[in-house]
C-alpha cells in the first residue's frame, strides 16, 4: 500500500513540476505558449501535438 502512495506522490510531483516549469519559462520569456495552457510549445511538439492558437 505504501508503494502505491509513493507512486501517486511521484506522479503528482512530475505533473506539478511541468506546470511550474511552464509558468516560469513562459513568464520569463524563455519558452512560447501560443495556446496558453501552461505547457510550453516545445514540450507539446515533443509529445507529437501541434499547438494551436485559441
C-alpha positions as CSV (number, residue, x, y, z in Angstrom):
1,X,0.0,0.0,0.0
2,X,2.8,2.4,0.8
3,X,4.3,1.8,-2.6
4,X,1.1,3.0,-4.3
5,X,1.2,6.2,-2.2
6,X,4.8,6.8,-3.2
7,X,3.9,6.3,-6.9
8,X,0.9,8.6,-6.7
9,X,3.0,11.3,-5.0
10,X,5.8,10.9,-7.6
11,X,3.3,11.3,-10.5
12,X,1.7,14.4,-8.9
13,X,5.2,15.9,-8.3
14,X,6.0,15.4,-12.0
15,X,2.8,17.0,-13.2
16,X,3.2,19.9,-10.8
17,X,6.8,20.3,-11.9
18,X,5.8,20.5,-15.6
19,X,3.2,23.1,-14.8
20,X,5.6,25.2,-12.7
21,X,8.3,24.9,-15.4
22,X,5.7,26.1,-18.0
23,X,4.6,29.0,-16.0
24,X,8.0,30.2,-15.1
25,X,9.6,29.7,-18.5
26,X,6.7,31.4,-20.3
27,X,6.6,34.4,-18.0
28,X,10.4,34.9,-18.1
29,X,10.3,34.7,-21.9
30,X,12.4,31.5,-22.3
31,X,9.6,29.5,-24.0
32,X,6.5,30.2,-26.1
33,X,3.0,29.1,-25.1
34,X,0.7,30.0,-28.0
35,X,-2.4,28.3,-26.7
36,X,-1.9,29.5,-23.0
37,X,-2.3,26.0,-21.4
38,X,0.9,26.4,-19.2
39,X,2.7,23.7,-21.2
40,X,5.5,25.1,-23.4
41,X,5.1,24.6,-27.1
42,X,8.4,22.8,-27.3
43,X,7.2,20.0,-24.9
44,X,3.9,19.7,-26.9
45,X,5.8,19.2,-30.1
46,X,8.0,16.6,-28.4
47,X,4.8,14.7,-27.4
48,X,3.5,14.9,-31.0
49,X,0.9,17.6,-30.6
50,X,1.0,20.7,-32.7
51,X,0.0,23.8,-30.5
52,X,-2.9,25.8,-31.9
53,X,-3.6,29.4,-31.1
54,X,-7.0,29.8,-29.4
